[in-house]
């Protein structure tokens, strides 16, 4: 069933009314060389039955492996109530409600989501979400350029310890808009960004510094020192954070003397299943003074003519339906359904429950690092405090080891060889609250076995 | 009927400009523009020191109904943005030609000011727009 309300008759009548021969003629304004022809790479449409079968087969290939991979998407327990509520008809929409009079429930939910994100990140204002964590960072970079009016350079410092996929998306989205990104090295001992690496930029016109906490290696950056240094040097601070970690880590609004300026990240850890990589959602919060530079939908609370509280989209003059090409963003949207899941997830867990999740993640990751670090041929890359991930350095190529582990039903981690070749044979591992002590033991034994057999071979 | 002071110059896009004794030019939006926009809720005035070209969008006025760019009537350097508008955008509604000024520009060439619409020409432009 096509989800288009117009019948063939409707379309014919409308075309006749404006004197256009066919629908194609409505696009003749676009030069022929810019038009997309038929998409050869796209196979013919499948029926619901066929697609159901295909996806079941694909899921079976994934199997039920024991998962130790994180690298930006994290396996957390999602209480059954979350998606039972999200899939109710009243919530089951990905779209933002423009009609406040018909959408108070959805608007209130988005408002609660914004309140939760503002509270978790320690910032004054939140938007109603963005596509995902990577595009949220790209939007944050563009926003920093708009917000920091004294800086003309459009140069942004990005540590190499920021998720490489995020750095790629940053370049893809914002590079074309003349933003320049300078890569900061990480300290080989601690796996974090040091103040020493920043010194050469002192006195230069730099728009913003990006700080990811925990960073891509799972290590905790010295966010207070980095934030204060950037502010003293006249830069804004863009924080990229894992929201699940904020129940135990200091919120970005409290980093250093005055806090980060823009906070963004991937919302998937809050009640969204891994689902082969998406859909997820991004989030963004900021100081009140920068709220007009924020992209995306914002829901506000107000009162109606009778003085009764109600909710509505607000500050819409930032957005493309009003400001067209000068909108704060023309490539963002709100991920309504996933935000609904996150809001219900956070409501069910509460601050205490989320702190328990975060603390258990840290505990399990510490146990995992201790167990795997003892395996001959394996050492832990960096020393220092970490959240729920760690880089291991193997004495042989990572790919073969992961293949051997996969054959034993274990997803052993993320191979960082391509993105960080100077580390040799780096493997990023993760343990969340869903891994048990037994799971960790199973992994450690399997890894020892694989390393030994491969060594013997 | 909107107020069009005889001593000011105007742009068709509804900015006004006044040549001050020190040679700078004060810029705001006309009484007609503020009436059309309705209650202003936010103004983004340019930073002092910014170079602007005649016709360049260099400020934004946002009302409950719309957001509009404000164009510079002349080329030159911004010497001041009206900081009071940050907390009181309604000054533009209350005194569009006084406390609601948006920016002051030191023009590169005063002849650009002389070439702007005078009050009579702006009134004619307004009449043409409404009829």
HADDOCK unambig.tbl for C-alpha pairs under 7 A between the chains (distance, minus, plus):
assign (segid A and resid 317 and name CA) (segid B and resid 66 and name CA) 6.46 0.50 0.50
assign (segid A and resid 317 and name CA) (segid B and resid 67 and name CA) 5.79 0.50 0.50
assign (segid A and resid 323 and name CA) (segid B and resid 67 and name CA) 6.87 0.50 0.50
